Structure formats: C-alpha cells, structure tokens
Amino acid sequence: MMKTTVSLAIAGVLLTGPAAHAARLNVMWFLGTDAEEKAIHDVLDAYTTKHPETTFNLQIVPYDGIEQKLSQAVASGSAPDISKTSSMRPVIRPYLVDFAPIFGAKYLDDYVPAWAMGARLGDKIIAAPLHVTATGILLNKSAFAKAGVAIPSEQQGWTWDQFLTTIKTVKEKAGVRYPLVWDVSASRWIIHEFEYGNSIFSETEPYKVVMDDQKWTDTLNKFIDITKTALPPGQWSGSSADNPKQLFNSGDAVAWMSGSWQVAGLVANAKFDWQAGPTPSGTVRSSIVGGDYIVAFNTGDHVAESAEVIKFITSPEGQALFVKTPMYIPANLKAPSPDYGSPAAVAALKVMQDELTASPAYAGTDQGNPAMQYVWDTMKQAVIQAVTGQVSSANAVKKIHQAATDALAADE
Amino acid sequence: MSVLRIEAETGRSGEASPPVVRRAIGRTMFPYLLLAPTVGLLCVFTFYPLIQGFWMAFFKRGVVVADRVPATWPKYVGFHNFTNLLGNEEFLVTLAKTVGFVCAAVPLLTLVSLVLALLLKPAFRGVGIVRAVVFFPSMVSLLIIGITWKWMLGYNSGIVNYLLSVFNVAPVPWLESDLLSQIAVVLVWVWANAGFFMMIFIAGLTTIPETLYEAALVDGTSRWRTFCRITLPLLAPTVALVVILSSVEAFKVYELVLALTAGGPGRSTVYLIQLIYETAFNKPAQAGIAAAQSLVLFVILFVLTIAQLRMARSDR
C-alpha cells in the first residue's frame, strides 16, 4: 500500500510538476526590417537559455492590419500572450496587462520620455517601450562630393529654402534624377509642420486641439510646392508605383525623408556613401519620435511569465541584444551603446538621436498622445488629396482638425 | 413526405419488412445527403453573413465587439444608418463613380470579348493555344494582376514608360494622374476579364446554325451585313448575359484597384467596395453604416441577378 502511494506520488510529480512551471508563450510579431527576425529569435532564445522552462511559439505576421488582428483576437478570446504593436487602441486596452504593480510605478522613467508617454493609461502602464525611431533626412554623400557641394555640419544646419536650393544644384551637377524623395506617410509629413511650430494637441492634460489652421495651411502649401518642384512626379499621389526607398538606394535621389529604421538597409544595400542629416529646419528644428511597444494580454494562462519576458526584452541587456542586428535605437536609456558594426550606421543614428533631443516638446507629446492613432489615416488621405488638388489645403487642414477633435472625444 | 408515409404504414400494419423501409428511406434521403455539404457551406458562408450584415445595418457598432469595452457594444439605431447614407457625400460620390466605372468598363469589355470571340472562333492551327493565352488572365488572382500592372505602369521603373523612352517619348504618369489612372483601371480590368467572357461568346457563336451563314454567302451578303443581320441578332441573349454578368463583376471591383492604384491618386479610383471596407475597418464604430452601404450594393446586384434569371427563362 505504502509502495503504491509513493509510486503514485512520484508519478504525479513527474507528470504534473514540470508542466506546472513550463510555459509555451504565443508571441505575435511583425517585422520593421528583415533583420529584425533574427533579432527577435536571438532575444527569445537568450531568454529560454536563462529560463529553460519557458519556450515560445513565435508567429511572424504582416504589419498591415496588425491593429485589426489584435482587436479581433481579444474579441474572439484568442489573443496571444505577447505581441509587438505600434499603438494600443481603446478596444484592446482592457485586455492588456498593467505592468505598474508588477514592475513598479517608476518603470517608465528609464525610457525615452516621449515614447514612454504613450505606454501610460492614467495610473496604469499598459505597454513596454521596445525601441524608438527618429524621422529625418538621409543624404547621398557621393552625389554631394561629385557635385563639389559641401554638406553643412549638424550644428550649422540649413533651412528648407537653403536645403532645396542645394539639393537641386547637386541634382544638376551630379546628374542625379531627383533632388528629393519623401516617404508617403503621415508621420514623415508632419515633421514639416512641426518645423514651422505647428502642433496638434496641447502638451499637458487636459488635452485639447491647439491647431492654428491658417499656419497649418501655409505650411501645407509649402509642402505642396516641394512635391511639385523637388519630388518625382506624383510621388505623393497615393497611387504611385515608385518606392522612395528604391529610388534612393539606386542612387536616383540626392536626399530622402525617412527615418532611422532605414539605416540597416542602407548599410547592407547602398552602393554609395551616405549620411543622416542635418534635417532642414523651418522656424525650429524638429524630428519626430516613433517606434514600437511590446504588450502582454491578461486573457491567457501565462501572465506572470509574459511579464517576465517583457521585462527581459526591455532591460538594458535585452535591448542591447534586440537592437543590434536591425540597427534600432534602444528605448531604454540605460541600455549600453549598441555595437552596430558599421561606423556609418553609428554616425547616422547618433545624428538622428541628437535631432530627437533637439526637437520641441510637442513633437514627442503629439506622437505619444493615444488619440493620434485615430488621426494618422485621415491626415495622410487629406494631405494626398491636397497634393493632388482634389481638396484645397484649407479643407485638408480642416479635415485633420476635425479628425483630431473626434479622436480626443473617442479616446475619452 | 413519402418517408413519413412508409413509416406510418409500416408501423400500422407491420407488413413492410425492415430492409425495404431502410431502402426506401435511403432512396429518399440520398439526394438530401448529397446536397447537405453544399447547403451547409452556403448557410455558413453566404446566408449567415448575409443575415448578420442585414442585422448589423440597424446598429451603431464597430466590427469588433469586445465584452470589456462598452463603447463597442451594438446600439440599436433603427434606419438611421440608411438615412445617413442619403446625406453622406462621400458615399454618393463613390456610388456615382462606381456606376461610371461600370458604364465605361462593361461596354468595352463586351466589345473586346466579342471581337476576340469572332477572331478566335474559327478553327485554325494553334487556335487552342491562342484561346488559352487570352483566357489565362481569368485564372490569375486580380490582386496579382493589379500588382503586375502597377509595376509595369510605374512612372520611373515601369516597363511601359521604358519602352516609350526608347522612342524618345516622355514618361506618362499612368497611375499618378486623375484621368489616366481611371483609364488604366478600366483597361486592366477589361484585360483581366476579356478571356472569360470571350469563351462565353464563343459558346454563343457555336449555337448559330452554319446554314444561315451558307445562305448569306450564296446571296453574296457582305461580312458586315452578315454580322449585323445574322450574328448579332442571334447572339443578343449571350450579349445580354455578358453585360449582366460583367456588370455584377464591375460593381464588385476591389482587389484589382487596391493593388493597382490603392484608390488614388487622392481618392480618384475609390469604388464602392473599398469605401465599405474603409468605413468598416478604418473608422471607429461605423460597421453599421458599412453594413447599410453593403445592403445598397446588394440591392443593385440582386436586381441585376433577377434580370439575368428572367432573361435566361425567356431564352428557354
């Protein structure tokens, strides 16, 4: 009898013991660059090496429609344990793990403030900042050298007028096809507005829309002029088949308005010398912070394990591992300077980080405001319609203003 | 009915042996068993979404209803979503543009398919291969066709502008200009569908008795007159069928445009399905309005389908 009881107890321990601690976490991830796939595998493998009882089922999904996928996942009860996301829409917020009681209320103090702001929801911390990006100008250094035109230093900088005149000269002298290409994206466009002192929301609570429509319209008109005189025809029409990245990488453009996430691709593919910045300025200098977050869902059975994994990925150690291959800027301010293995990449990312630091506060608070998630789509459509002449600049700005007002109401 | 009768009779008299009853039941049930998978699929993937869509049109709600987010819970609004459409400029403009697309694309498709059918109906060496080549785009996903043509029509990197440059012709903004992009969408849609409708026309042409053409030949009738007086009148039911079927397809145009122009430049090539998608998925809590928009499209397609069925009946 005794023997049987002991045998059953041992069998019970063998069968249930490890299972009680072992966790296989479902991770939903989209890639910002091809190199990121290796980075996320490296980080998760590193975690499993430290905690063999935790393994991962990594599902790589396309970026398009990620918000919709997460919304449907929470509604249908099939949310992953962990996901990368660039925003936390209201529909998924109640399903996110609140990290404040787990990591402590001061957890976000270690992260880039403007990006960390978006992770807060009142007293809650509903996301962990994963990495940050900076929008700015990338230059074909070889074309400038061929044209015999000097690029101003970061401190010296240049205004939009000086910049446009210079890149047109380089285009002519170096025989490059276009002076400038510009990603067709609302967050790449808004930097131009920021540089003329225009912002959307107040910087502190209670948030309200502070757009000066006339100033926004004047700046939009300047942008429309740029599309007509410096960009490839129809690039901002919303239907163009020409990709700014391909045009710049093939040496067909002197300058490219894009961001820090392109650095890894340039290191790997560019057949010419290139550099980041200085980004031209309007009445002020500005960049715009962007990036991604990592969230855990409170609907699964592995909330504690998921939080631990996220704590590791966003720790200085995890950040150093994650940002190295895709050449991202770590969100954690205590992360060691990453060894990107390319002097050009190191220099470019330093310039872009400096430009982020020099940006006005509203560039961070506008981006960090959760209501912005409802404004981006309308903003892009309105600008495209203004560029193509389907609506006036004033009407386009009116649409953006309305979308911002509605977004604040919806967010509340 | 007959099953019930047999069961009743069996139970009453007890004369029919069990194998006979089973055979009778089997014979009666067998057709229903064969139909069951199809009916089941139709119920799950057609009728249920249809009814659900109809129901949604009477509520203010998002696509996703999350139990912990009261703002997403459906709220009954009666016919408000439908009355909203009457004053919704974006919807009305898009509906008008969709009708415009149908009016431009369908006649062109009918003409091109008919010409192709007339050219490829006669048997000649290699006709099968030529027909297969023309039919091929119909077998390819419209999304793939859209992407392929987008690359070909690219301003800087497209092969079409490259070929023009060989002849010193300046590059053409096929996809970047309002008018040209609309023309491009029509032409690519016709290219993608012409093969399928050509086959329908060829089938229609084969039903016209050869004796009529022989009589016309004997009478020395010109080819054009033969076409106008014999081919076209006898092909009229097929033409009507092609017009109605292609109209239904044209009203549903979406993937091709999404891949080719994404609705641009600006909003020039946004048609009804894209608007419905954007309303449902890109705007918060407007899935009910999107459902109402879908019902309008459903009514249009339903009328066209009824017309086609009536025509088929009158043919018989």
Interface residues (C-beta under 8 A of the other chain):
Chain A: Q68 S71 Q72 V74 A75 P90 V91 I92 R93 P94 Y95 R177 P232 P233 G234 Q235 S237 G238 S239 S240 A241 D242 Q246 L247 D252 Y374 D377 Q381 I384 Q385 V387 T388 G389 Q390 V391 A410
Chain B: G62 V63 V64 V65 A66 D67 R68 V69 A71 T72 K150 W151 L153 G154 Y155 N156 S157 G158 P173 L175 E176 S177 D178 S181 L260 T261 A262 G263 G264 P265 G266 R267 S268 T269 F281 N282 P284
